[in-house]
Amino acid sequence: MEHTTGQEFWDTRYAEQERIWSGEPNAVLVEEAAGLEPGTALDLGCGEGGDAIWLARRGWRVTATDISGVALERAARHAEAAGVGDRVDWQRRDLGTSFPPGAYDLVNAAFLHSPCEGMPREEILRAAAAAVAPGGVLLVIGHAGPPPWDPDAHPGVHLPTAEEVMKSLELPGGDWDVLRMGEHERVQTAPDGRVMTRTDNALKLRRRPSAA
């Protein structure tokens, strides 16, 4: 790759535009977390903060991490503007080498994909599962394939199914309940303005209260 590290790649990507993402929370997070009792949440790869800010506005205490300092500065500004700046702890971390300590009632990993070589996604998601408190929820959202307007997007990036993610977590039997596992469609606007349908997938697990 042109950039030698994930940090350089993502800082450059975010610096190219004032806003990369919509600023809205991911629809699956809204669907799956709206009924949860607010507690502590960990948002992995938070980007410009859409998910973290939505959670904070609903009463969650959020730890939000990203490898890009540019994205985190932007997210912090958006949180202040939304009046929830004091409810989110923004942390710059390369999750492959530094994972937040502690246990959380919700761990959210939405579109944790990277074209940068060496990102240990499966190891990061296993650490995410280990960070879920008893009775808490793990939500992993991913792309099921490239966007229909760019079939060559994500070259060299494996986009696993929800079933593959489940298998890779290597969870102990009897400790988790599967609440959602499979594909779903969503409408997305292409860069040229066309409205198209994209397929993603999601895995939602609850750690049983009795789990150690």
Backbone as CSV, one residue per row, in Angstrom:
resi,resn,N_x,N_y,N_z,CA_x,CA_y,CA_z,C_x,C_y,C_z
1,MET,0.834,-1.201,0.000,0.000,0.000,0.000,0.865,1.246,0.000
2,GLU,0.253,2.348,-0.421,0.979,3.610,-0.489,1.375,4.081,0.895
3,HIS,0.529,3.801,1.892,0.804,4.234,3.261,1.337,3.058,4.053
4,THR,2.268,3.325,4.918,2.957,2.242,5.600,2.214,1.746,6.832
5,THR,1.355,2.538,7.402,0.643,2.112,8.602,-0.843,2.412,8.470
6,GLY,-1.635,1.679,9.270,-3.062,1.944,9.294,-3.372,3.347,9.760
7,GLN,-2.604,3.844,10.710,-2.823,5.193,11.222,-2.645,6.225,10.124
8,GLU,-1.592,6.089,9.337,-1.350,7.033,8.249,-2.455,6.937,7.192
9,PHE,-2.835,5.708,6.863,-3.868,5.521,5.851,-5.163,6.206,6.254
10,TRP,-5.628,5.941,7.487,-6.927,6.469,7.899,-6.879,7.963,8.190
11,ASP,-5.767,8.467,8.715,-5.657,9.919,8.895,-5.747,10.628,7.542
12,THR,-5.076,10.083,6.552,-5.124,10.672,5.208,-6.520,10.580,4.629
13,ARG,-7.159,9.433,4.809,-8.526,9.241,4.280,-9.490,10.259,4.893
14,TYR,-9.439,10.436,6.196,-10.364,11.370,6.842,-10.024,12.817,6.508
15,ALA,-8.749,13.103,6.297,-8.349,14.486,6.003,-8.761,14.925,4.601
16,GLU,-9.097,13.958,3.746,-9.463,14.290,2.371,-10.788,15.033,2.286
17,GLN,-11.691,14.793,3.251,-13.006,15.423,3.223,-13.383,15.876,4.633
18,GLU,-14.245,16.861,4.707,-14.699,17.341,6.005,-15.588,16.318,6.690
19,ARG,-16.299,15.519,5.910,-17.119,14.441,6.469,-17.067,13.252,5.515
20,ILE,-16.741,12.075,6.068,-16.696,10.856,5.260,-18.022,10.117,5.337
21,TRP,-18.555,9.996,6.557,-19.776,9.226,6.781,-20.959,10.162,6.992
22,SER,-22.152,9.591,7.089,-23.383,10.387,7.155,-23.548,11.129,8.474
23,GLY,-22.923,10.623,9.534,-23.144,11.186,10.861,-24.294,10.524,11.595
24,GLU,-25.077,9.722,10.877,-26.177,8.996,11.491,-25.680,7.661,12.043
25,PRO,-26.336,7.138,13.070,-25.935,5.822,13.590,-26.281,4.727,12.593
26,ASN,-25.567,3.621,12.676,-25.887,2.476,11.832,-27.273,1.946,12.173
27,ALA,-28.056,1.661,11.137,-29.449,1.252,11.342,-29.554,-0.006,12.190
28,VAL,-28.628,-0.944,12.021,-28.687,-2.184,12.791,-28.424,-1.912,14.270
29,LEU,-27.513,-1.009,14.564,-27.293,-0.640,15.964,-28.570,-0.068,16.560
30,VAL,-29.235,0.805,15.830,-30.483,1.393,16.322,-31.518,0.300,16.577
31,GLU,-31.636,-0.632,15.637,-32.592,-1.730,15.790,-32.289,-2.578,17.018
32,GLU,-31.030,-2.904,17.203,-30.658,-3.910,18.194,-30.350,-3.336,19.569
33,ALA,-30.064,-2.046,19.652,-29.708,-1.462,20.948,-30.790,-0.566,21.521
34,ALA,-31.798,-0.234,20.715,-32.821,0.700,21.185,-33.540,0.179,22.425
35,GLY,-33.699,-1.130,22.540,-34.416,-1.691,23.671,-33.548,-2.074,24.854
36,LEU,-32.254,-1.841,24.751,-31.349,-2.207,25.839,-31.338,-1.131,26.925
37,GLU,-31.155,-1.568,28.154,-31.001,-0.627,29.263,-29.638,0.039,29.150
38,PRO,-29.572,1.371,29.101,-28.277,2.033,28.962,-27.319,1.684,30.095
39,GLY,-26.086,1.468,29.738,-25.038,1.167,30.700,-23.717,1.652,30.143
40,THR,-22.724,0.779,30.126,-21.430,1.129,29.547,-21.298,0.476,28.177
41,ALA,-20.763,1.221,27.231,-20.620,0.717,25.869,-19.205,0.960,25.369
42,LEU,-18.749,0.050,24.533,-17.460,0.174,23.859,-17.730,0.158,22.362
43,ASP,-17.298,1.219,21.667,-17.504,1.347,20.230,-16.144,1.244,19.547
44,LEU,-15.956,0.177,18.779,-14.666,-0.103,18.150,-14.647,0.400,16.710
45,GLY,-13.620,1.174,16.362,-13.567,1.769,15.036,-14.672,2.788,14.869
46,CYS,-14.718,3.756,15.774,-15.866,4.670,15.877,-15.928,5.699,14.769
47,GLY,-14.834,5.908,14.023,-14.857,6.882,12.943,-15.221,8.273,13.430
48,GLU,-16.186,8.888,12.768,-16.587,10.255,13.098,-17.636,10.314,14.204
49,GLY,-17.934,9.149,14.806,-18.683,9.150,16.054,-20.186,8.977,15.979
50,GLY,-20.735,8.627,14.822,-22.182,8.521,14.703,-22.812,7.559,15.689
51,ASP,-22.242,6.350,15.820,-22.797,5.358,16.740,-22.595,5.769,18.200
52,ALA,-21.388,6.229,18.516,-21.077,6.596,19.902,-21.962,7.741,20.380
53,ILE,-22.174,8.723,19.525,-22.996,9.870,19.908,-24.448,9.443,20.093
54,TRP,-24.951,8.576,19.218,-26.321,8.080,19.373,-26.477,7.354,20.707
55,LEU,-25.516,6.510,21.039,-25.576,5.793,22.316,-25.529,6.774,23.490
56,ALA,-24.633,7.743,23.421,-24.504,8.710,24.511,-25.800,9.498,24.698
57,ARG,-26.444,9.846,23.620,-27.698,10.601,23.714,-28.810,9.763,24.339
58,ARG,-28.658,8.457,24.298,-29.654,7.566,24.911,-29.279,7.190,26.344
59,GLY,-28.205,7.785,26.857,-27.861,7.579,28.251,-26.707,6.653,28.519
60,TRP,-26.065,6.134,27.472,-24.926,5.243,27.665,-23.671,6.041,28.010
61,ARG,-22.783,5.415,28.762,-21.418,5.906,28.959,-20.545,5.158,27.960
62,VAL,-19.933,5.880,27.046,-19.304,5.248,25.892,-17.788,5.445,25.899
63,THR,-17.078,4.364,25.665,-15.659,4.418,25.314,-15.578,4.158,23.819
64,ALA,-15.062,5.123,23.063,-15.040,5.029,21.607,-13.598,5.096,21.112
65,THR,-13.215,4.125,20.304,-11.833,4.052,19.855,-11.750,4.117,18.332
66,ASP,-10.656,4.680,17.860,-10.346,4.655,16.435,-8.842,4.827,16.271
67,ILE,-8.337,4.355,15.150,-6.906,4.478,14.882,-6.554,5.869,14.371
68,SER,-7.564,6.615,13.904,-7.324,7.924,13.295,-7.576,9.066,14.262
69,GLY,-6.545,9.837,14.523,-6.711,11.023,15.341,-7.566,12.081,14.658
70,VAL,-7.508,12.151,13.330,-8.333,13.095,12.589,-9.806,12.789,12.813
71,ALA,-10.156,11.495,12.724,-11.550,11.091,12.939,-11.991,11.375,14.358
72,LEU,-11.127,11.105,15.330,-11.492,11.297,16.730,-11.700,12.769,17.068
73,GLU,-10.859,13.646,16.534,-11.048,15.082,16.761,-12.389,15.538,16.206
74,ARG,-12.723,15.040,15.036,-13.995,15.379,14.411,-15.160,14.837,15.233
75,ALA,-15.036,13.587,15.683,-16.091,12.978,16.488,-16.312,13.736,17.788
76,ALA,-15.224,14.155,18.424,-15.342,14.905,19.682,-16.074,16.220,19.467
77,ARG,-15.811,16.881,18.352,-16.522,18.132,18.045,-18.012,17.869,17.855
78,HIS,-18.330,16.798,17.144,-19.736,16.466,16.927,-20.430,16.132,18.244
79,ALA,-19.716,15.439,19.145,-20.302,15.091,20.443,-20.570,16.341,21.271
80,GLU,-19.654,17.287,21.256,-19.859,18.536,21.979,-21.065,19.281,21.419
81,ALA,-21.173,19.314,20.098,-22.298,19.996,19.468,-23.624,19.332,19.819
82,ALA,-23.577,18.003,20.036,-24.789,17.258,20.388,-25.082,17.302,21.881
83,GLY,-24.184,17.916,22.657,-24.400,18.047,24.090,-24.051,16.818,24.898
84,VAL,-23.260,15.910,24.321,-22.912,14.675,25.037,-21.402,14.485,25.131
85,GLY,-20.669,15.568,25.019,-19.216,15.455,25.052,-18.677,14.822,26.315
86,ASP,-19.403,14.982,27.433,-18.927,14.443,28.702,-19.311,12.975,28.889
87,ARG,-20.020,12.390,27.939,-20.458,11.004,28.070,-19.642,10.041,27.211
88,VAL,-18.684,10.577,26.451,-17.882,9.738,25.569,-16.401,9.943,25.857
89,ASP,-15.701,8.845,26.063,-14.245,8.849,26.227,-13.635,8.417,24.903
90,TRP,-13.076,9.390,24.163,-12.499,9.110,22.854,-11.059,8.638,23.035
91,GLN,-10.724,7.491,22.492,-9.385,6.925,22.661,-8.789,6.551,21.301
92,ARG,-7.586,7.059,21.061,-6.878,6.669,19.832,-6.121,5.380,20.101
93,ARG,-6.499,4.326,19.398,-5.868,3.021,19.597,-5.765,2.264,18.274
94,ASP,-4.658,1.591,18.105,-4.523,0.543,17.104,-4.960,-0.731,17.807
95,LEU,-6.170,-1.195,17.508,-6.750,-2.288,18.280,-5.968,-3.591,18.155
96,GLY,-5.132,-3.686,17.136,-4.304,-4.883,17.005,-3.206,-4.957,18.037
97,THR,-2.871,-3.817,18.646,-1.787,-3.795,19.631,-2.212,-3.232,20.981
98,SER,-3.383,-2.565,21.030,-3.819,-1.909,22.265,-5.333,-1.947,22.348
99,PHE,-5.853,-2.759,23.269,-7.301,-2.902,23.405,-7.751,-2.287,24.724
100,PRO,-8.869,-1.574,24.735,-9.317,-0.925,25.978,-9.572,-1.935,27.087
101,PRO,-9.152,-1.648,28.300,-9.429,-2.552,29.414,-10.869,-2.416,29.891
102,GLY,-11.282,-3.362,30.716,-12.589,-3.255,31.342,-13.628,-4.157,30.716
103,ALA,-14.824,-4.164,31.316,-15.969,-4.939,30.835,-17.112,-3.983,30.545
104,TYR,-17.900,-4.297,29.512,-18.917,-3.377,29.008,-20.246,-4.099,28.808
105,ASP,-21.325,-3.348,28.984,-22.653,-3.912,28.777,-22.979,-4.076,27.295
106,LEU,-22.319,-3.309,26.451,-22.487,-3.413,25.000,-21.147,-3.167,24.338
107,VAL,-20.771,-4.068,23.441,-19.589,-3.851,22.610,-20.059,-3.847,21.162
108,ASN,-19.794,-2.736,20.476,-20.250,-2.527,19.107,-19.046,-2.465,18.171
109,ALA,-19.035,-3.337,17.167,-17.978,-3.331,16.149,-18.660,-3.261,14.794
110,ALA,-18.786,-2.067,14.249,-19.504,-1.863,12.996,-18.521,-1.576,11.866
111,PHE,-18.538,-2.443,10.866,-17.713,-2.285,9.667,-16.232,-2.126,10.017
112,LEU,-15.772,-3.028,10.842,-14.368,-3.015,11.262,-13.532,-3.732,10.199
113,HIS,-13.520,-3.119,9.007,-12.734,-3.637,7.893,-11.629,-2.637,7.586
114,SER,-10.510,-3.131,7.079,-9.423,-2.230,6.712,-8.645,-2.809,5.542
115,PRO,-8.288,-1.966,4.552,-7.449,-2.433,3.455,-5.985,-2.555,3.838
116,CYS,-5.641,-2.110,5.033,-4.251,-2.146,5.475,-3.874,-3.569,5.882
117,GLU,-2.747,-3.996,5.432,-2.284,-5.343,5.752,-1.991,-5.473,7.239
118,GLY,-2.293,-6.642,7.755,-1.873,-6.949,9.113,-2.872,-6.634,10.204
119,MET,-4.044,-6.076,9.873,-5.008,-5.840,10.932,-5.606,-7.176,11.368
120,PRO,-5.359,-7.591,12.607,-5.821,-8.912,13.061,-7.296,-8.876,13.473
121,ARG,-8.185,-8.805,12.506,-9.604,-8.584,12.795,-10.173,-9.679,13.700
122,GLU,-9.838,-10.932,13.431,-10.392,-12.007,14.249,-9.922,-11.900,15.697
123,GLU,-8.659,-11.563,15.899,-8.146,-11.397,17.264,-8.838,-10.222,17.956
124,ILE,-9.061,-9.142,17.214,-9.730,-7.974,17.793,-11.153,-8.342,18.213
125,LEU,-11.855,-9.088,17.373,-13.225,-9.455,17.714,-13.273,-10.449,18.870
126,ARG,-12.268,-11.298,19.000,-12.216,-12.182,20.177,-11.993,-11.349,21.446
127,ALA,-11.147,-10.322,21.342,-10.960,-9.421,22.484,-12.248,-8.667,22.783
128,ALA,-12.994,-8.333,21.744,-14.274,-7.644,21.933,-15.247,-8.535,22.697
129,ALA,-15.300,-9.807,22.336,-16.185,-10.737,23.045,-15.765,-10.873,24.502
130,ALA,-14.466,-10.926,24.738,-13.965,-11.061,26.111,-14.291,-9.826,26.947
131,ALA,-14.517,-8.684,26.282,-14.803,-7.440,26.994,-16.280,-7.274,27.340
132,VAL,-17.118,-8.208,26.922,-18.554,-8.122,27.216,-18.808,-8.615,28.641
133,ALA,-19.464,-7.808,29.431,-19.793,-8.192,30.807,-20.887,-9.254,30.799
134,PRO,-20.965,-10.081,31.845,-22.068,-11.035,31.936,-23.412,-10.320,31.790
135,GLY,-24.266,-10.867,30.936,-25.544,-10.235,30.635,-25.477,-9.206,29.530
136,GLY,-24.261,-8.893,29.067,-24.082,-7.873,28.041,-24.181,-8.415,26.631
137,VAL,-24.064,-7.502,25.661,-24.305,-7.812,24.252,-23.079,-7.460,23.416
138,LEU,-22.784,-8.333,22.456,-21.781,-8.079,21.421,-22.510,-7.945,20.095
139,LEU,-22.245,-6.851,19.376,-22.853,-6.618,18.073,-21.752,-6.385,17.053
140,VAL,-21.695,-7.246,16.052,-20.698,-7.140,14.983,-21.445,-6.964,13.668
141,ILE,-21.192,-5.843,12.995,-21.832,-5.534,11.719,-20.748,-5.451,10.655
142,GLY,-20.993,-6.075,9.503,-19.978,-6.065,8.461,-20.587,-6.031,7.070
143,HIS,-19.750,-5.737,6.089,-20.180,-5.799,4.697,-20.174,-7.253,4.238
144,ALA,-21.209,-7.634,3.469,-21.257,-8.974,2.900,-20.579,-9.034,1.533
145,GLY,-20.271,-7.887,0.979,-19.617,-7.817,-0.320,-19.367,-6.374,-0.681
146,PRO,-18.770,-6.123,-1.834,-18.483,-4.745,-2.245,-19.765,-4.012,-2.600
147,PRO,-19.726,-2.687,-2.638,-20.917,-1.926,-3.026,-21.254,-2.189,-4.488
148,PRO,-22.536,-2.196,-4.850,-22.919,-2.529,-6.226,-22.381,-1.549,-7.259
149,TRP,-22.076,-0.319,-6.855,-21.549,0.656,-7.811,-20.034,0.526,-7.999
150,ASP,-19.385,-0.320,-7.194,-17.931,-0.495,-7.314,-17.564,-1.932,-6.947
151,PRO,-17.759,-2.880,-7.882,-17.490,-4.293,-7.580,-16.045,-4.582,-7.215
152,ASP,-15.130,-3.665,-7.541,-13.718,-3.888,-7.246,-13.281,-3.238,-5.933
153,ALA,-14.235,-2.726,-5.160,-13.885,-2.152,-3.860,-13.422,-3.254,-2.916
154,HIS,-12.697,-2.860,-1.883,-12.174,-3.783,-0.874,-11.273,-4.868,-1.472
155,PRO,-10.355,-4.530,-2.358,-9.479,-5.566,-2.926,-8.610,-6.199,-1.847
156,GLY,-8.577,-7.503,-1.836,-7.739,-8.212,-0.879,-8.274,-8.254,0.530
157,VAL,-9.471,-7.705,0.770,-10.062,-7.707,2.105,-11.112,-8.804,2.170
158,HIS,-10.941,-9.743,3.102,-11.939,-10.795,3.279,-13.120,-10.235,4.049
159,LEU,-14.307,-10.389,3.487,-15.535,-9.926,4.121,-16.309,-11.163,4.585
160,PRO,-16.130,-11.562,5.849,-16.703,-12.820,6.305,-18.209,-12.756,6.488
161,THR,-18.841,-13.906,6.390,-20.248,-14.015,6.724,-20.412,-13.929,8.242
162,ALA,-21.645,-13.729,8.686,-21.906,-13.708,10.123,-21.571,-15.059,10.744
163,GLU,-21.812,-16.135,9.987,-21.486,-17.472,10.485,-19.980,-17.655,10.635
164,GLU,-19.215,-17.096,9.700,-17.758,-17.175,9.800,-17.249,-16.373,10.992
165,VAL,-17.861,-15.211,11.228,-17.474,-14.420,12.396,-17.759,-15.208,13.671
166,MET,-18.926,-15.815,13.733,-19.292,-16.599,14.907,-18.270,-17.704,15.167
167,LYS,-17.892,-18.414,14.132,-16.923,-19.499,14.278,-15.561,-18.979,14.729
168,SER,-15.159,-17.839,14.166,-13.833,-17.296,14.480,-13.725,-16.799,15.915
169,LEU,-14.865,-16.498,16.542,-14.832,-16.002,17.916,-14.387,-17.080,18.904
170,GLU,-14.578,-18.350,18.533,-14.143,-19.473,19.379,-14.693,-19.359,20.796
171,LEU,-15.983,-19.109,20.889,-16.604,-18.895,22.190,-16.852,-20.218,22.910
172,PRO,-16.713,-20.210,24.237,-16.991,-21.419,25.002,-18.474,-21.782,24.938
173,GLY,-18.765,-23.042,24.807,-20.143,-23.491,24.712,-20.929,-23.201,25.977
174,GLY,-22.192,-22.793,25.797,-23.069,-22.579,26.925,-23.005,-21.210,27.555
175,ASP,-22.077,-20.353,27.109,-21.927,-19.035,27.727,-22.649,-17.926,26.972
176,TRP,-23.071,-18.202,25.736,-23.609,-17.144,24.882,-24.913,-17.584,24.218
177,ASP,-25.804,-16.619,24.010,-27.024,-16.826,23.240,-26.929,-16.036,21.942
178,VAL,-27.244,-16.688,20.821,-27.240,-16.022,19.519,-28.603,-15.372,19.302
179,LEU,-28.627,-14.052,19.196,-29.867,-13.305,19.030,-30.111,-12.887,17.582
180,ARG,-29.051,-12.821,16.808,-29.172,-12.473,15.392,-27.926,-12.955,14.675
181,MET,-28.116,-13.559,13.494,-26.958,-13.993,12.706,-27.417,-14.148,11.257
182,GLY,-26.952,-13.281,10.387,-27.328,-13.394,8.991,-27.197,-12.092,8.231
183,GLU,-27.644,-12.117,6.978,-27.525,-10.974,6.086,-28.773,-10.096,6.133
184,HIS,-28.603,-8.856,5.718,-29.707,-7.926,5.586,-29.365,-6.921,4.494
185,GLU,-30.366,-6.298,3.938,-30.162,-5.303,2.891,-30.426,-3.912,3.426
186,ARG,-29.733,-2.948,2.845,-29.994,-1.552,3.190,-29.829,-0.696,1.945
187,VAL,-30.512,0.402,1.938,-30.455,1.324,0.810,-29.341,2.330,1.057
188,GLN,-28.516,2.558,0.045,-27.396,3.481,0.177,-27.271,4.303,-1.097
189,THR,-26.887,5.553,-0.942,-26.704,6.434,-2.092,-25.268,6.329,-2.593
190,ALA,-25.122,6.018,-3.861,-23.801,5.905,-4.481,-23.194,7.291,-4.660
191,PRO,-21.863,7.346,-4.849,-21.214,8.647,-5.045,-21.800,9.452,-6.202
192,ASP,-22.354,8.779,-7.212,-22.927,9.497,-8.352,-24.397,9.854,-8.148
193,GLY,-24.908,9.595,-6.924,-26.269,9.971,-6.607,-27.301,8.880,-6.791
194,ARG,-26.928,7.765,-7.409,-27.886,6.671,-7.571,-28.213,6.045,-6.221
195,VAL,-29.458,5.665,-6.028,-29.880,4.980,-4.821,-29.871,3.477,-5.108
196,MET,-29.068,2.739,-4.355,-28.865,1.325,-4.630,-29.006,0.513,-3.345
197,THR,-29.143,-0.786,-3.509,-29.296,-1.692,-2.374,-27.990,-2.435,-2.135
198,ARG,-27.560,-2.442,-0.887,-26.324,-3.114,-0.503,-26.624,-4.182,0.538
199,THR,-25.853,-5.246,0.503,-26.046,-6.343,1.452,-24.945,-6.325,2.507
200,ASP,-25.339,-6.342,3.764,-24.427,-6.426,4.900,-24.813,-7.632,5.741
201,ASN,-24.106,-7.848,6.829,-24.487,-8.920,7.741,-24.284,-8.460,9.182
202,ALA,-24.890,-9.196,10.092,-24.808,-8.816,11.498,-24.852,-10.056,12.380
203,LEU,-24.127,-9.955,13.479,-24.114,-10.986,14.506,-24.352,-10.309,15.850
204,LYS,-25.391,-10.743,16.546,-25.697,-10.208,17.865,-25.722,-11.355,18.867
205,LEU,-24.892,-11.232,19.883,-24.777,-12.270,20.918,-24.995,-11.661,22.286
206,ARG,-25.621,-12.420,23.165,-25.714,-12.002,24.569,-24.940,-12.998,25.433
207,ARG,-24.071,-12.438,26.244,-23.329,-13.286,27.187,-24.244,-13.589,28.371
208,ARG,-24.391,-14.836,28.679,-25.308,-15.217,29.740,-24.833,-14.669,31.080
209,PRO,-25.783,-14.233,31.923,-25.389,-13.665,33.213,-24.555,-14.601,34.071
210,SER,-24.732,-15.902,33.861,-23.990,-16.881,34.652,-22.589,-17.136,34.130
211,ALA,-22.256,-16.567,32.933,-20.940,-16.812,32.347,-19.849,-16.160,33.184
212,ALA,-18.767,-16.867,33.346,-17.647,-16.343,34.142,-16.929,-15.247,33.379
